Amino acid sequence: MTIQRLPGYRQRYLRCVLSAVVALGAVAASAMPSAAQEVLRLPIATDFDSFDPDNAFEMDGLAAINNVYEGLVEYVPGSADIRGRLATDWDVSDDGLVYTFDLVNGATFHDGTPVDAEAVVASFQRRKESDLILSYFLWNLEEIEATDEDTVELTLGMPQPSFLDSLASPWGPKVISPTALSEHSGEDNAAEWLDTNAVGTGPYQLASFDRGQGYVLERYNDYYGDPAFFDTIELPLMPEVSQQVLSLQTQEVDAVPSNYPWAQLAALPPGLEITTAKSTSLIIGFIKPDSPLTDPEIREAFLTAINPEGWVEDAFGAYGHPAKSLYPTIMLDPETPLSFPTDEDAAKQTVADEGPISLTIGISTEEANALGRVGDLMVAELAAIGIDATVTILPSGAAFGLRDNPDGPDMYIGKLTPDALHPENQAAIFFTENAPINFYGRGLPEADALVAEAGTLTDIAERDALYEEASRLYIENGLFIPLVEVDDVVVHPEGLVDFDLRAAYAPGNIDYGSVRWAD
């Protein structure tokens, strides 16, 4: 390791020590790099609502929760494949209703409690039976049983091919120490205690929870798996990306996990580099029901002007890619990718024939930094064909009230991430009529029916064909417009490796258990 890879305060300390070594000739300098690489400092932009793995839809804090707690299975980094975590293997019954998991040997919770089947049962029952935010992951679970000390059997109410994806999701069910649950159950099933405390099985344990300031994880030395490289993970709260960038450049933190300014990625300061991976972050436009964009001819002209091929590089450099469908490519790579119209003369003529056209493009204040450039580029492209467009920034949370807001923007654009990598998790969350994040609440019965049918299929090719057809119908009927897929991009010092980025995670969630300094 070189001095330049270390946080600034450790550099200063190390240089002082090395100077003393040279002057006194008494200390072996070779021992210092090992001592100086104990801490990894990774800023988080948004504070924790809760550290309870069953009761918070954290985004920046996903990596912390998933390194303290573990589920039965997880996604393979960079893939939609699923592998075991606390389960070594599993079987599914022929009727698709019974899932049997064999547990790892030798795992313990951070309080020393052994991991066994009854512990898994207690955790799954807590999530299933409590009024917790993430209980919906187990909506179809009818029964959970410990058939022996190391075997858990889950019985569903109906076949659900996406069930393993729900278990592998970073927000999926985790296993909590039954001792901690019992000791702190109170009247809320330990919800208040687990807001700021944690007892899981992961490679790290929660050492300090200082809301509004930052958090500290410490390596769990009795972890059953491969030991983590760093002794301590420090997670200072830094809401402004400019502060994160400055702290990285002064070596006070070891990465900017997400939202590093796109325009600056092509010319990083010496000593910094990029780790990137495909993600499920997809920028999508939601069309207001009574917008001029519901007119097919106007929409055709609009699509011609906002074709992402014309502006994606300006917005995201090499890390943005025109969307192929309403699904992230790592989830579903369509046989027939989306194609935008390209006849600009026809688009100009349509606008001239239809008379003055004015449109508003909405962006939430939470995404203004990330998507403001997108809005500005689209406005410029629309002006070229004669459409007067403006960008409006919506107050925090206002996007979720758009279906009841007659004055909402003609198109709302958001950068969306599903909670698992099965296409059902994309369609049922964003596109079907009653989907919770279908911002305008619009529905298309024939497309919704295809989504419902696809959700029952286990044949991947047959399933994906139906999801792709539903995507085509939603787009052609003017409900949604997929725009750009955005890569997961982490900026960090040279030599920091093995981030194990997972597409199902919100961008910037590094696997603390795998990241290390290269030899």
C-alpha positions as CSV (number, residue, x, y, z in Angstrom):
1,M,0.0,0.0,0.0
2,T,1.2,3.5,-0.7
3,I,0.7,6.5,1.6
4,Q,-1.4,8.2,-1.1
5,R,-4.2,5.6,-0.7
6,L,-4.7,6.4,3.0
7,P,-7.2,8.9,4.5
8,G,-5.5,12.3,5.1
9,Y,-5.3,12.1,8.8
10,R,-3.6,8.7,8.5
11,Q,-1.2,10.0,5.9
12,R,-0.2,12.8,8.3
13,Y,0.3,10.3,11.1
14,L,2.2,7.8,8.9
15,R,4.5,10.5,7.6
16,C,5.3,11.6,11.1
17,V,6.1,8.1,12.2
18,L,8.2,7.4,9.1
19,S,10.1,10.6,9.7
20,A,10.8,9.4,13.2
21,V,12.0,6.1,11.9
22,V,14.4,7.7,9.6
23,A,15.7,10.0,12.3
24,L,15.9,7.5,15.1
25,G,16.5,4.3,13.1
26,A,14.6,2.4,15.7
27,V,11.2,1.4,14.3
28,A,10.5,-1.0,11.5
29,A,8.6,0.9,8.9
30,S,7.2,-2.3,7.4
31,A,4.7,-2.6,10.2
32,M,3.0,0.7,9.5
33,P,0.9,0.0,6.4
34,S,-0.9,-2.8,8.1
35,A,-1.8,-0.6,11.0
36,A,-2.9,2.2,8.7
37,Q,-5.4,0.2,6.7
38,E,-7.7,-0.8,9.5
39,V,-10.4,1.8,8.7
40,L,-12.4,2.4,5.5
41,R,-14.3,5.6,5.5
42,L,-17.3,5.7,3.1
43,P,-19.7,8.7,3.2
44,I,-23.5,8.3,3.0
45,A,-25.7,11.0,1.5
46,T,-28.9,10.3,3.3
47,D,-29.4,9.4,7.0
48,F,-30.9,6.2,8.3
49,D,-34.6,6.1,9.0
50,S,-34.0,2.9,10.9
51,F,-31.4,0.1,11.0
52,D,-34.2,-2.4,11.4
53,P,-33.9,-4.8,8.4
54,D,-37.7,-5.3,8.4
55,N,-38.9,-1.8,8.8
56,A,-37.0,0.7,6.6
57,F,-36.6,1.1,2.8
58,E,-33.1,2.4,3.1
59,M,-31.1,3.4,0.0
60,D,-27.6,4.7,0.9
61,G,-27.7,2.4,4.0
62,L,-28.3,-0.8,2.2
63,A,-24.7,-1.9,2.2
64,A,-24.5,-1.4,6.0
65,I,-27.6,-3.3,6.7
66,N,-26.6,-6.2,4.4
67,N,-23.2,-6.5,5.9
68,V,-24.6,-6.7,9.4
69,Y,-27.6,-8.9,8.6
70,E,-27.9,-11.8,6.1
71,G,-30.7,-13.6,4.5
72,L,-31.0,-17.1,3.2
73,V,-29.9,-16.2,-0.3
74,E,-28.4,-13.3,-2.2
75,Y,-27.7,-12.1,-5.7
76,V,-24.3,-12.8,-7.3
77,P,-22.4,-9.5,-7.8
78,G,-22.9,-8.2,-11.4
79,S,-25.6,-10.7,-12.1
80,A,-29.3,-11.7,-11.7
81,D,-28.2,-15.1,-10.5
82,I,-29.0,-16.2,-7.0
83,R,-26.6,-18.0,-4.6
84,G,-26.8,-19.2,-1.0
85,R,-25.9,-17.0,2.0
86,L,-27.2,-18.5,5.3
87,A,-28.6,-21.3,3.2
88,T,-26.1,-23.7,1.5
89,D,-28.7,-25.1,-0.9
90,W,-32.5,-25.4,-1.4
91,D,-35.1,-27.4,-3.2
92,V,-38.5,-26.4,-4.6
93,S,-41.4,-28.8,-4.8
94,D,-42.9,-29.8,-8.1
95,D,-46.0,-27.7,-7.5
96,G,-43.9,-24.6,-6.7
97,L,-45.3,-24.3,-3.2
98,V,-42.7,-25.6,-0.8
99,Y,-39.2,-24.3,-0.6
100,T,-36.8,-26.3,1.6
101,F,-33.5,-24.6,2.7
102,D,-30.4,-26.3,4.3
103,L,-28.6,-23.9,6.6
104,V,-24.8,-23.3,6.9
105,N,-22.9,-24.9,9.7
106,G,-21.1,-22.9,12.4
107,A,-22.7,-19.5,11.9
108,T,-23.5,-17.4,15.0
109,F,-25.1,-14.1,15.7
110,H,-23.1,-11.2,16.9
111,D,-24.3,-11.9,20.5
112,G,-23.0,-15.5,20.3
113,T,-26.4,-17.1,19.7
114,P,-26.1,-20.1,17.3
115,V,-27.9,-19.8,13.9
116,D,-30.4,-22.6,13.6
117,A,-33.7,-23.2,11.9
118,E,-35.8,-21.9,14.8
119,A,-33.9,-18.6,14.6
120,V,-34.9,-18.3,10.9
121,V,-38.5,-19.1,11.8
122,A,-38.6,-16.4,14.4
123,S,-37.2,-13.7,12.0
124,F,-39.5,-14.6,9.2
125,Q,-42.5,-14.7,11.5
126,R,-41.6,-11.2,12.8
127,R,-41.6,-9.8,9.3
128,K,-44.7,-11.7,8.1
129,E,-46.9,-11.1,11.2
130,S,-45.8,-7.6,12.3
131,D,-47.0,-4.2,10.9
132,L,-43.6,-3.4,9.4
133,I,-42.8,-1.6,6.2
134,L,-41.2,-4.5,4.4
135,S,-43.7,-7.2,5.4
136,Y,-45.1,-7.2,1.9
137,F,-42.1,-9.3,0.8
138,L,-43.7,-12.3,2.4
139,W,-47.3,-11.7,1.2
140,N,-47.6,-15.2,-0.2
141,L,-45.9,-17.1,2.7
142,E,-48.5,-19.3,4.4
143,E,-46.3,-21.4,6.7
144,I,-42.7,-21.5,7.9
145,E,-41.4,-24.5,9.8
146,A,-38.1,-25.8,11.2
147,T,-38.2,-29.4,10.1
148,D,-34.9,-30.1,12.0
149,E,-32.1,-28.0,13.5
150,D,-30.6,-27.1,10.2
151,T,-33.6,-27.2,7.8
152,V,-36.3,-24.6,7.2
153,E,-39.4,-25.2,5.1
154,L,-41.4,-22.3,3.6
155,T,-44.8,-23.0,2.2
156,L,-46.5,-20.5,-0.2
157,G,-50.2,-19.9,-0.7
158,M,-49.8,-20.1,-4.5
159,P,-46.9,-20.6,-6.9
160,Q,-44.7,-17.5,-7.1
161,P,-41.7,-17.9,-9.5
162,S,-40.3,-14.6,-8.2
163,F,-40.2,-15.8,-4.6
164,L,-36.4,-16.5,-4.6
165,D,-35.8,-13.1,-6.0
166,S,-37.8,-11.6,-3.1
167,L,-35.6,-13.5,-0.7
168,A,-32.4,-12.4,-2.5
169,S,-33.4,-8.7,-2.6
170,P,-31.3,-6.4,-0.5
171,W,-34.5,-5.4,1.2
172,G,-35.6,-9.1,1.5
173,P,-36.0,-11.0,4.8
174,K,-33.0,-11.1,7.1
175,V,-32.2,-13.2,10.1
176,I,-32.1,-11.5,13.5
177,S,-30.8,-12.9,16.7
178,P,-33.8,-14.6,18.5
179,T,-32.1,-13.7,21.8
180,A,-32.2,-10.0,20.9
181,L,-35.8,-10.3,19.7
182,S,-36.9,-11.9,22.9
183,E,-35.0,-9.5,25.2
184,H,-36.3,-6.4,23.5
185,S,-39.6,-7.5,22.1
186,G,-41.7,-5.1,24.3
187,E,-45.1,-4.2,22.8
188,D,-43.7,-3.5,19.3
189,N,-41.8,-6.7,18.5
190,A,-38.5,-5.0,19.1
191,A,-39.1,-2.3,16.5
192,E,-38.0,0.6,18.6
193,W,-34.9,-1.1,19.8
194,L,-33.9,-2.3,16.3
195,D,-34.1,1.2,15.0
196,T,-30.7,2.0,16.5
197,N,-29.4,-1.4,17.5
198,A,-28.5,-4.6,15.5
199,V,-27.7,-8.2,16.1
200,G,-27.2,-10.1,12.8
201,T,-24.8,-12.7,11.4
202,G,-22.9,-10.7,8.9
203,P,-19.1,-10.0,8.6
204,Y,-19.6,-6.7,10.4
205,Q,-21.5,-5.7,13.5
206,L,-23.0,-2.3,14.4
207,A,-20.6,-0.5,16.8
208,S,-22.0,3.1,16.8
209,F,-25.3,4.7,15.7
210,D,-25.1,8.5,15.8
211,R,-28.1,9.7,13.9
212,G,-27.4,12.9,11.9
213,Q,-23.7,12.4,12.2
214,G,-22.5,9.0,11.2
215,Y,-22.2,5.3,11.9
216,V,-19.4,2.8,12.7
217,L,-19.3,-0.9,11.9
218,E,-16.7,-3.3,13.3
219,R,-15.5,-6.6,11.9
220,Y,-17.1,-9.6,13.5
221,N,-14.1,-11.8,14.2
222,D,-16.2,-15.0,14.7
223,Y,-17.8,-14.7,11.3
224,Y,-18.3,-18.2,9.7
225,G,-17.3,-17.0,6.2
226,D,-14.2,-15.3,4.8
227,P,-13.0,-12.6,7.1
228,A,-13.4,-9.0,6.0
229,F,-10.3,-7.0,5.1
230,F,-11.0,-3.9,7.1
231,D,-11.4,-3.8,10.9
232,T,-13.7,-0.8,10.9
233,I,-16.1,0.8,8.5
234,E,-16.8,4.5,9.2
235,L,-19.9,6.0,7.5
236,P,-19.9,9.8,8.0
237,L,-23.1,11.5,6.9
238,M,-22.3,13.9,4.0
239,P,-25.5,15.0,2.2
240,E,-23.7,17.2,-0.4
241,V,-21.8,15.4,-3.1
242,S,-19.4,18.4,-3.4
243,Q,-18.4,17.8,0.2
244,Q,-17.8,14.1,-0.6
245,V,-15.7,14.9,-3.6
246,L,-13.6,17.4,-1.7
247,S,-13.1,14.9,1.2
248,L,-12.0,12.2,-1.3
249,Q,-9.5,14.6,-2.9
250,T,-8.1,15.5,0.5
251,Q,-8.1,11.8,1.4
252,E,-10.4,12.1,4.4
253,V,-12.8,9.5,2.9
254,D,-12.0,6.5,0.6
255,A,-14.7,6.8,-2.1
256,V,-17.5,8.8,-3.5
257,P,-20.0,5.9,-3.8
258,S,-22.5,7.6,-6.1
259,N,-23.5,10.8,-7.8
260,Y,-19.9,12.0,-8.6
261,P,-20.5,14.8,-11.1
262,W,-20.8,13.1,-14.5
263,A,-19.0,15.9,-16.3
264,Q,-15.9,15.4,-14.1
265,L,-15.5,11.6,-14.6
266,A,-13.5,11.9,-17.8
267,A,-10.7,13.9,-16.1
268,L,-10.3,12.6,-12.5
269,P,-7.4,13.9,-10.4
270,P,-4.3,11.8,-10.3
271,G,-4.5,8.8,-7.9
272,L,-8.3,8.3,-8.4
273,E,-10.0,5.7,-10.5
274,I,-13.5,4.4,-11.3
275,T,-15.2,1.1,-10.6
276,T,-18.4,0.7,-12.6
277,A,-21.1,-2.0,-13.0
278,K,-24.4,-2.4,-14.6
279,S,-27.3,-1.4,-12.4
280,T,-31.1,-1.3,-12.5
281,S,-31.3,2.5,-12.4
282,L,-33.5,3.4,-15.3
283,I,-34.7,6.9,-16.1
284,I,-38.4,6.7,-17.1
285,G,-41.0,9.2,-18.1
286,F,-44.5,9.0,-16.7
287,I,-47.1,10.7,-18.9
288,K,-50.0,12.7,-17.4
289,P,-53.4,11.4,-18.5
290,D,-54.7,14.7,-20.0
291,S,-51.3,15.9,-21.4
292,P,-50.9,16.9,-25.0
293,L,-48.6,13.9,-25.1
294,T,-51.6,11.5,-25.1
295,D,-52.2,12.6,-28.7
296,P,-50.3,10.0,-30.8
297,E,-49.0,12.5,-33.4
298,I,-47.8,15.0,-30.8
299,R,-46.2,12.2,-28.9
300,E,-44.4,11.0,-32.1
301,A,-42.9,14.4,-32.6
302,F,-42.0,14.6,-28.9
303,L,-40.3,11.2,-29.0
304,T,-38.3,12.3,-32.1
305,A,-37.0,15.3,-30.3
306,I,-36.1,13.6,-27.0
307,N,-34.4,10.5,-28.5
308,P,-31.8,9.7,-25.9
309,E,-29.2,8.9,-28.6
310,G,-28.9,12.7,-29.1
311,W,-28.1,13.7,-25.5
312,V,-27.2,10.7,-23.3
313,E,-23.5,11.2,-23.7
314,D,-23.7,14.9,-22.8
315,A,-25.6,13.9,-19.6
316,F,-23.8,10.8,-18.5
317,G,-20.6,10.3,-20.6
318,A,-19.8,6.7,-21.0
319,Y,-22.0,5.6,-18.1
320,G,-25.5,6.2,-19.6
321,H,-27.1,4.0,-22.3
322,P,-30.4,4.5,-24.2
323,A,-33.0,2.2,-22.6
324,K,-34.1,-0.9,-24.6
325,S,-37.4,-1.3,-22.9
326,L,-39.2,-0.6,-19.6
327,Y,-36.9,-3.1,-17.9
328,P,-33.2,-2.8,-17.0
329,T,-31.2,-4.9,-19.4
330,I,-29.6,-6.9,-16.6
331,M,-33.2,-8.0,-15.7
332,L,-34.6,-8.5,-19.2
333,D,-32.7,-8.0,-22.5
334,P,-35.5,-7.6,-25.1
335,E,-35.5,-9.4,-28.5
336,T,-36.7,-6.2,-30.1
337,P,-35.2,-3.1,-28.4
338,L,-37.1,0.1,-28.3
339,S,-36.5,2.4,-31.3
340,F,-37.3,6.1,-31.2
341,P,-38.6,7.9,-34.3
342,T,-36.0,10.0,-36.1
343,D,-37.8,12.1,-38.8
344,E,-37.1,15.6,-37.4
345,D,-38.7,17.3,-40.4
346,A,-42.0,15.4,-39.9
347,A,-41.8,16.3,-36.2
348,K,-41.5,20.0,-37.0
349,Q,-44.4,19.8,-39.4
350,T,-46.6,18.1,-36.8
351,V,-45.8,20.9,-34.3
352,A,-46.5,23.5,-36.9
353,D,-49.9,21.9,-37.8
354,E,-51.0,21.4,-34.3
355,G,-50.3,25.0,-33.3
356,P,-48.3,26.2,-30.2
357,I,-47.5,23.3,-27.9
358,S,-46.3,23.9,-24.4
359,L,-45.2,21.2,-22.1
360,T,-43.8,20.8,-18.5
361,I,-41.3,18.2,-17.4
362,G,-41.3,17.4,-13.7
363,I,-38.3,16.3,-11.6
364,S,-38.4,15.8,-7.9
365,T,-36.2,18.0,-5.7
366,E,-34.5,14.8,-4.4
367,E,-33.3,14.0,-8.0
368,A,-32.7,17.6,-9.2
369,N,-28.9,17.2,-9.1
370,A,-28.9,13.9,-11.0
371,L,-31.7,14.7,-13.5
372,G,-31.5,18.4,-13.9
373,R,-29.1,18.1,-16.8
374,V,-31.4,15.6,-18.4
375,G,-34.3,18.0,-18.2
376,D,-32.3,20.9,-19.7
377,L,-31.1,18.8,-22.6
378,M,-34.6,17.6,-23.4
379,V,-35.9,21.2,-23.3
380,A,-33.2,22.2,-25.8
381,E,-34.1,19.3,-28.1
382,L,-37.8,20.1,-28.0
383,A,-37.1,23.7,-28.8
384,A,-35.5,22.6,-32.0
385,I,-38.8,21.3,-33.3
386,G,-40.9,24.2,-32.0
387,I,-42.2,22.8,-28.7
388,D,-41.9,25.2,-25.7
389,A,-41.0,23.0,-22.7
390,T,-40.0,24.0,-19.2
391,V,-38.6,22.0,-16.3
392,T,-40.5,22.2,-12.9
393,I,-38.9,21.0,-9.7
394,L,-41.4,19.2,-7.5
395,P,-41.2,19.5,-3.7
396,S,-40.0,16.5,-1.7
397,G,-42.6,13.7,-1.9
398,A,-44.9,15.5,-4.3
399,A,-44.3,12.9,-7.0
400,F,-46.4,10.4,-5.0
401,G,-49.4,12.8,-5.1
402,L,-49.4,13.3,-8.9
403,R,-52.3,11.0,-9.6
404,D,-54.5,13.4,-7.6
405,N,-52.9,16.6,-8.9
406,P,-54.6,18.1,-12.0
407,D,-51.8,20.7,-12.2
408,G,-49.0,18.1,-12.4
409,P,-46.3,18.2,-15.1
410,D,-47.1,16.7,-18.6
411,M,-44.3,14.2,-18.0
412,Y,-42.6,13.3,-14.8
413,I,-39.2,11.7,-15.0
414,G,-37.6,9.7,-12.3
415,K,-34.5,7.4,-11.9
416,L,-36.1,4.3,-10.6
417,T,-34.7,1.1,-9.0
418,P,-36.8,-2.0,-8.3
419,D,-36.5,-4.0,-5.2
420,A,-35.5,-7.3,-6.9
421,L,-34.3,-8.5,-10.3
422,H,-37.4,-10.5,-11.4
423,P,-39.3,-8.5,-14.1
424,E,-42.4,-8.8,-11.9
425,N,-40.7,-6.5,-9.4
426,Q,-40.4,-3.9,-12.1
427,A,-43.9,-4.1,-13.7
428,A,-45.9,-4.6,-10.5
429,I,-44.1,-1.7,-8.7
430,F,-44.2,0.9,-11.6
431,F,-46.5,0.0,-14.5
432,T,-49.7,-1.9,-13.7
433,E,-52.7,0.2,-12.8
434,N,-52.5,-0.3,-9.0
435,A,-48.7,-0.3,-8.8
436,P,-47.5,1.7,-5.8
437,I,-45.1,3.8,-7.8
438,N,-47.2,4.3,-11.0
439,F,-47.1,8.0,-10.4
440,Y,-50.2,9.0,-12.4
441,G,-52.0,5.7,-11.7
442,R,-52.7,5.0,-15.4
443,G,-53.6,1.5,-16.5
444,L,-53.7,-0.6,-19.7
445,P,-55.7,-3.7,-19.1
446,E,-54.3,-5.8,-22.0
447,A,-50.7,-5.0,-20.8
448,D,-51.6,-5.6,-17.2
449,A,-53.0,-9.0,-18.1
450,L,-49.7,-10.0,-19.8
451,V,-47.8,-9.0,-16.7
452,A,-50.1,-11.1,-14.6
453,E,-49.7,-14.1,-16.8
454,A,-45.9,-13.7,-17.0
455,G,-45.7,-13.7,-13.2
456,T,-46.9,-17.3,-13.1
457,L,-44.4,-18.7,-15.6
458,T,-41.1,-20.5,-14.8
459,D,-39.9,-20.8,-18.4
460,I,-37.7,-17.8,-18.7
461,A,-37.9,-17.2,-22.5
462,E,-41.7,-17.6,-22.4
463,R,-42.0,-15.3,-19.4
464,D,-39.7,-12.6,-20.8
465,A,-41.6,-12.6,-24.1
466,L,-44.8,-11.6,-22.3
467,Y,-43.1,-8.9,-20.2
468,E,-41.5,-7.5,-23.4
469,E,-44.9,-7.4,-25.1
470,A,-46.4,-5.6,-22.1
471,S,-43.6,-3.1,-22.3
472,R,-44.3,-2.4,-25.9
473,L,-48.0,-1.9,-25.3
474,Y,-47.4,0.5,-22.4
475,I,-45.0,2.6,-24.6
476,E,-47.1,2.6,-27.7
477,N,-50.1,3.7,-25.8
478,G,-48.3,6.6,-24.3
479,L,-48.3,5.7,-20.6
480,F,-44.5,5.5,-20.0
481,I,-41.3,6.3,-21.9
482,P,-38.1,4.5,-21.0
483,L,-35.1,6.9,-21.5
484,V,-31.7,5.9,-20.1
485,E,-30.1,3.1,-18.1
486,V,-27.4,4.5,-15.8
487,D,-24.4,2.6,-14.6
488,D,-23.3,2.2,-11.0
489,V,-20.2,4.4,-10.7
490,V,-17.9,4.5,-7.7
491,V,-14.9,6.9,-7.6
492,H,-12.0,5.9,-5.3
493,P,-8.2,5.8,-4.8
494,E,-6.2,3.5,-7.1
495,G,-5.7,0.1,-5.6
496,L,-9.0,-0.2,-3.7
497,V,-10.7,-3.3,-5.3
498,D,-13.4,-6.0,-5.0
499,F,-16.4,-3.7,-4.5
500,D,-18.8,-6.5,-5.5
501,L,-21.4,-4.1,-6.7
502,R,-24.8,-5.7,-7.1
503,A,-27.3,-4.6,-9.7
504,A,-30.3,-5.0,-7.3
505,Y,-28.8,-2.5,-4.9
506,A,-29.3,1.2,-5.1
507,P,-26.2,2.7,-6.7
508,G,-23.1,3.2,-4.5
509,N,-23.7,0.3,-2.1
510,I,-20.3,-1.3,-1.8
511,D,-19.9,-4.8,-0.2
512,Y,-17.8,-4.0,2.9
513,G,-17.1,-7.7,3.4
514,S,-15.2,-8.0,0.0
515,V,-13.6,-4.6,-0.6
516,R,-9.9,-4.4,0.1
517,W,-6.6,-2.9,-0.9
518,A,-4.9,-4.8,-3.6
519,D,-1.6,-6.6,-2.7
